[in-house]
Amino acid sequence: MMNRKAVALISGGLDSALAIQLVKEQGVEVTALHFTSFFSGGDPKAADSPVVLIARHLGVPVIYRPKGEDFLEIIRNPRFGHGKNLNPCVDCRIYTFIAAKRVMDEIGASFIVTGEVVGQRPMSQQRHTMRLIEKRSGCEGIVLRPLSAKLLPPTLPEQEGVVAREKLLDVSGRGRKTQLGMAEQLGLTGYSTPAGGCLLTDKIFSRRLKDILDERYELPPEELNLLTVGRHIRLRPGLKVIVGRNQTENRRLQDAASLGYFFSPVGFPGPSGLALGDLSPRDETIIGSIIRRYAKEATRGEWIEIRGPGSENCRIKVSDVALEEWIAHRMI
């Protein structure tokens, strides 16, 4: 016999928030579950994060679980393929359902709630794919999707009277008129936009991640955190440089200087650079010229300082070099 306790996946978006509200209105005790990873922007535990704001508004506790190193292997080799970029949406959903079922068993809940909407996403939210994901994760019959429940076969919590099917919805597709109307009625704010979320759907981020996945197996978390920073230029196998685009990015690169070789202009304003890999004198000159190339032409100087791991600072002299076409072929 099922009880009236559920684990609800919470992303920080509107759909998952409304799914929680719909089952709470029927007297279900909900514990929200949020998965953290390098590929979800921002700190979900921050006081002003969408996850925290929504959970506070709905009055539900949140459990945070990380997507660990095993998730990187899923990104490398997803059984059901990637989306348009490096997003393994079907495999990711199977992964999260397996983990959610584990949490469900830990806290003595009977079913899982998600904010999925039939037809909203091309890979993971089609009817046949939803069935596949439930089967592969061992969650057949226990995944309730309140926003689209009337369009799907009855789940066990519906069949056993834990929730009333007639009080659930029949939302489908990518339109958000119904959800936005519900949010207004509830006074719900602070949720993330549909365009936000997983960085693996971003073309540039995915290209940069694939570049380092192709380079080696182990990925330091500190280097993953730099994938959204600056311009990334692959000089050759085993060596790339990240060039800052503004003061904030220059500081980020300086904070990460221990990962490689930090380049900065001497006596003139310009970008900083962080080289990751082994350097030759020729590499130093090329990177120094790249740093100079991205400084304002009117104020460019000739000297670049290099700070390497465990070594004293040194300075090199660089001059104008025609780099535009060379950089264009190596930008990632």
C-alpha positions as CSV (number, residue, x, y, z in Angstrom):
1,M,0.0,0.0,0.0
2,M,1.4,3.4,-1.0
3,N,1.8,6.2,1.5
4,R,1.3,9.9,1.0
5,K,5.0,10.8,0.9
6,A,6.8,11.7,-2.4
7,V,10.2,12.8,-3.6
8,A,9.8,15.7,-6.1
9,L,12.6,16.6,-8.5
10,I,13.1,20.4,-8.3
11,S,15.1,22.2,-10.9
12,G,14.4,25.8,-9.9
13,G,12.1,26.2,-12.9
14,L,8.4,26.9,-13.0
15,D,7.1,23.4,-14.1
16,S,8.7,21.5,-11.2
17,A,7.4,24.1,-8.7
18,L,3.8,23.8,-10.0
19,A,4.1,20.0,-9.9
20,I,5.0,20.1,-6.2
21,Q,2.1,22.5,-5.6
22,L,-0.4,20.3,-7.3
23,V,0.4,17.2,-5.1
24,K,0.8,19.3,-1.9
25,E,-2.8,20.5,-2.5
26,Q,-3.9,16.9,-2.2
27,G,-2.2,16.4,1.1
28,V,1.0,14.7,-0.1
29,E,4.1,15.2,2.1
30,V,6.7,16.3,-0.4
31,T,10.5,16.3,-0.1
32,A,12.2,18.1,-2.9
33,L,15.4,16.7,-4.5
34,H,17.8,18.9,-6.5
35,F,20.8,17.5,-8.4
36,T,24.0,19.6,-8.4
37,S,26.7,19.5,-11.1
38,F,29.3,21.5,-12.8
39,F,26.9,21.8,-15.7
40,S,24.1,23.7,-13.9
41,G,25.0,27.4,-13.5
42,G,25.0,29.2,-10.2
43,D,24.9,28.0,-6.6
44,P,21.6,26.2,-5.9
45,K,22.1,26.6,-2.2
46,A,22.5,30.4,-2.3
47,A,19.8,32.3,-0.4
48,D,18.5,33.9,-3.7
49,S,18.7,30.9,-5.9
50,P,15.5,29.7,-7.6
51,V,15.6,26.4,-5.8
52,V,15.8,28.0,-2.4
53,L,13.2,30.7,-3.2
54,I,10.7,28.1,-4.6
55,A,11.2,25.7,-1.8
56,R,10.6,28.4,0.8
57,H,7.5,29.6,-1.0
58,L,6.1,26.1,-1.2
59,G,7.2,25.1,2.3
60,V,9.1,22.0,1.3
61,P,12.5,20.7,2.5
62,V,15.3,20.2,-0.1
63,I,17.8,17.4,-0.4
64,Y,20.8,18.1,-2.6
65,R,22.7,15.3,-4.3
66,P,25.7,15.7,-6.7
67,K,26.0,14.2,-10.1
68,G,29.4,12.6,-9.6
69,E,32.3,11.4,-11.8
70,D,30.1,8.6,-13.0
71,F,28.0,11.3,-14.8
72,L,31.0,12.4,-16.8
73,E,31.1,8.9,-18.2
74,I,27.5,9.3,-19.3
75,I,28.4,12.5,-21.1
76,R,31.3,10.8,-22.8
77,N,29.3,7.7,-23.9
78,P,25.5,8.1,-23.5
79,R,23.7,4.9,-24.4
80,F,20.8,6.9,-26.0
81,G,22.9,9.5,-27.6
82,H,23.4,13.3,-27.3
83,G,21.0,16.0,-28.2
84,K,21.9,18.9,-30.4
85,N,25.0,19.6,-28.4
86,L,26.6,17.5,-25.6
87,N,23.4,17.0,-23.6
88,P,22.7,13.3,-22.9
89,C,19.0,14.0,-21.9
90,V,17.6,10.5,-21.9
91,D,20.6,8.9,-20.1
92,C,20.6,11.9,-17.7
93,R,16.9,11.3,-16.9
94,I,17.5,7.6,-16.2
95,Y,20.5,8.6,-14.0
96,T,18.4,11.0,-11.9
97,F,15.4,8.7,-11.6
98,I,17.7,5.9,-10.3
99,A,19.1,8.4,-7.7
100,A,15.6,9.7,-6.9
101,K,14.3,6.2,-6.2
102,R,17.3,5.6,-3.9
103,V,16.3,8.8,-2.0
104,M,12.7,7.7,-2.0
105,D,13.6,4.4,-0.3
106,E,15.8,6.3,2.2
107,I,13.1,8.5,3.5
108,G,10.2,6.0,3.1
109,A,8.4,7.7,0.3
110,S,6.2,5.9,-2.2
111,F,6.5,7.7,-5.5
112,I,8.4,10.4,-7.5
113,V,7.0,13.7,-8.8
114,T,8.4,15.6,-11.7
115,G,7.5,18.8,-13.6
116,E,7.8,17.1,-17.0
117,V,5.3,18.1,-19.7
118,V,4.5,15.8,-22.6
119,G,6.0,17.2,-25.8
120,Q,7.9,20.0,-24.2
121,R,11.4,18.6,-24.9
122,P,12.3,16.7,-28.0
123,M,14.5,14.0,-26.4
124,S,13.3,13.1,-22.9
125,Q,9.7,14.3,-22.8
126,Q,7.9,12.3,-25.5
127,R,5.5,9.6,-24.4
128,H,7.5,6.7,-25.7
129,T,10.7,8.1,-24.2
130,M,9.1,8.6,-20.8
131,R,8.1,4.9,-20.8
132,L,11.6,3.9,-21.8
133,I,13.2,6.1,-19.0
134,E,10.9,4.6,-16.3
135,K,11.7,1.1,-17.4
136,R,15.4,1.6,-17.6
137,S,15.5,3.3,-14.1
138,G,13.2,0.7,-12.4
139,C,10.6,3.3,-11.8
140,E,7.6,2.0,-13.8
141,G,4.3,3.2,-12.4
142,I,5.8,5.4,-9.6
143,V,6.6,8.6,-11.6
144,L,3.8,11.1,-11.4
145,R,3.8,14.0,-13.8
146,P,1.0,16.2,-12.4
147,L,1.1,18.8,-15.3
148,S,0.5,16.1,-18.0
149,A,-1.0,13.3,-15.9
150,K,-4.3,13.2,-17.8
151,L,-2.5,12.6,-21.1
152,L,-0.6,9.6,-19.7
153,P,-1.6,6.2,-18.3
154,P,-2.6,6.3,-14.6
155,T,0.3,5.8,-12.2
156,L,0.2,3.7,-9.0
157,P,-0.5,6.7,-6.7
158,E,-3.5,7.5,-8.9
159,Q,-4.7,3.9,-9.0
160,E,-4.4,3.5,-5.2
161,G,-6.2,6.8,-4.5
162,V,-3.2,8.7,-3.0
163,V,-3.8,11.5,-5.5
164,A,-7.0,12.2,-7.4
165,R,-6.4,12.1,-11.2
166,E,-9.3,14.5,-11.8
167,K,-7.3,17.2,-9.9
168,L,-4.3,16.8,-12.2
169,L,-3.7,18.6,-15.5
170,D,-3.4,17.8,-19.3
171,V,-0.7,20.3,-20.3
172,S,1.3,19.5,-23.4
173,G,3.8,21.1,-25.8
174,R,6.1,24.1,-25.3
175,G,3.5,26.8,-24.6
176,R,3.5,28.1,-21.0
177,K,0.2,30.0,-20.8
178,T,-1.3,27.6,-18.3
179,Q,1.8,27.5,-16.1
180,L,2.2,31.3,-16.1
181,G,-1.4,31.7,-15.1
182,M,-1.0,29.3,-12.2
183,A,2.1,31.0,-11.1
184,E,0.3,34.3,-11.0
185,Q,-2.5,32.9,-9.0
186,L,0.0,31.4,-6.5
187,G,2.1,34.6,-6.4
188,L,5.1,32.4,-7.3
189,T,8.2,34.3,-8.4
190,G,12.0,33.8,-8.4
191,Y,11.9,30.7,-10.7
192,S,14.4,30.3,-13.5
193,T,13.6,30.9,-17.1
194,P,13.1,28.0,-19.6
195,A,16.3,29.1,-21.4
196,G,18.4,28.7,-18.3
197,G,19.7,25.5,-16.7
198,C,21.9,22.9,-18.2
199,L,25.1,24.1,-19.8
200,L,25.4,20.9,-21.8
201,T,22.8,22.4,-24.2
202,D,25.0,25.4,-24.9
203,K,26.9,25.1,-28.2
204,I,30.1,26.9,-27.0
205,F,30.3,25.2,-23.6
206,S,29.7,21.8,-25.2
207,R,32.5,22.4,-27.8
208,R,34.9,23.4,-25.0
209,L,34.0,20.4,-22.8
210,K,34.4,18.0,-25.8
211,D,37.8,19.5,-26.5
212,I,39.1,18.6,-23.0
213,L,37.2,15.2,-22.9
214,D,39.1,14.3,-26.1
215,E,42.4,15.4,-24.5
216,R,42.3,13.2,-21.4
217,Y,40.1,11.2,-19.0
218,E,40.4,13.0,-15.6
219,L,39.0,16.5,-15.4
220,P,39.9,18.7,-12.4
221,P,36.8,20.5,-11.1
222,E,38.7,23.8,-11.1
223,E,39.3,23.5,-14.9
224,L,35.6,22.6,-15.5
225,N,34.7,25.8,-13.7
226,L,36.7,27.8,-16.3
227,L,34.8,26.5,-19.3
228,T,32.5,29.5,-19.1
229,V,35.3,32.0,-18.8
230,G,37.1,33.9,-21.5
231,R,38.2,32.9,-25.0
232,H,39.6,29.4,-25.3
233,I,42.3,28.8,-27.9
234,R,43.8,25.3,-28.6
235,L,47.4,26.0,-29.6
236,R,48.2,22.3,-30.1
237,P,47.4,18.9,-28.5
238,G,48.3,19.2,-24.8
239,L,48.2,23.0,-24.7
240,K,45.5,25.6,-24.7
241,V,45.2,29.2,-23.4
242,I,42.2,31.0,-21.9
243,V,42.2,34.8,-22.5
244,G,40.1,37.0,-20.3
245,R,37.5,39.4,-21.9
246,N,37.1,41.8,-19.0
247,Q,38.3,42.5,-15.5
248,T,36.1,39.9,-13.8
249,E,37.4,37.2,-16.1
250,N,41.0,38.3,-15.6
251,R,40.5,37.9,-11.8
252,R,39.0,34.5,-12.3
253,L,42.0,33.4,-14.3
254,Q,44.4,34.9,-11.8
255,D,42.6,33.0,-9.0
256,A,43.1,29.8,-11.0
257,A,46.8,30.6,-11.8
258,S,48.0,27.5,-9.9
259,L,46.5,25.3,-12.7
260,G,49.0,26.4,-15.3
261,Y,51.0,29.5,-16.5
262,F,49.5,32.9,-15.9
263,F,50.2,35.6,-18.5
264,S,49.6,39.3,-17.9
265,P,50.6,42.6,-19.7
266,V,53.3,44.7,-18.1
267,G,52.7,48.5,-18.0
268,F,49.6,48.6,-20.3
269,P,46.0,47.6,-19.9
270,G,45.0,44.3,-21.5
271,P,43.7,40.8,-20.9
272,S,45.2,38.1,-18.8
273,G,45.8,34.6,-20.0
274,L,46.0,31.2,-18.4
275,A,47.9,28.5,-20.3
276,L,47.1,24.9,-19.5
277,G,49.7,22.4,-20.5
278,D,53.5,22.3,-21.1
279,L,55.1,25.4,-22.6
280,S,58.1,25.8,-24.9
281,P,59.8,29.2,-25.5
282,R,58.0,29.4,-28.8
283,D,54.6,28.8,-27.1
284,E,55.4,31.6,-24.6
285,T,56.0,34.0,-27.5
286,I,52.8,33.0,-29.3
287,I,50.7,33.3,-26.1
288,G,52.3,36.7,-25.3
289,S,51.5,37.9,-28.8
290,I,47.8,36.7,-28.3
291,I,47.6,38.7,-25.1
292,R,49.0,41.8,-26.8
293,R,46.7,41.3,-29.8
294,Y,43.6,41.5,-27.6
295,A,44.8,44.7,-25.8
296,K,43.7,48.1,-27.3
297,E,45.9,49.0,-30.2
298,A,46.6,52.5,-28.9
299,T,47.9,51.4,-25.6
300,R,49.7,48.1,-26.4
301,G,53.0,47.6,-24.8
302,E,55.7,45.0,-25.6
303,W,56.3,43.1,-22.3
304,I,54.3,40.2,-21.0
305,E,54.9,38.7,-17.5
306,I,54.6,34.9,-17.1
307,R,54.1,33.3,-13.7
308,G,54.5,29.5,-13.7
309,P,53.8,26.8,-11.1
310,G,56.7,26.6,-8.6
311,S,58.9,29.0,-10.6
312,E,59.9,32.7,-10.5
313,N,58.2,35.3,-12.7
314,C,59.8,36.0,-16.0
315,R,59.2,38.6,-18.7
316,I,59.2,38.2,-22.5
317,K,59.1,40.8,-25.2
318,V,56.5,40.4,-28.0
319,S,55.7,42.4,-31.1
320,D,52.9,42.6,-33.6
321,V,52.2,39.3,-35.4
322,A,49.4,38.6,-37.9
323,L,47.3,36.2,-35.7
324,E,43.7,36.7,-36.7
325,E,43.5,33.7,-39.1
326,W,45.7,31.5,-36.9
327,I,43.5,32.2,-33.9
328,A,40.2,31.7,-35.8
329,H,41.3,28.1,-36.7
330,R,42.1,27.3,-33.1
331,M,39.3,29.0,-31.2
332,I,37.1,26.6,-29.2
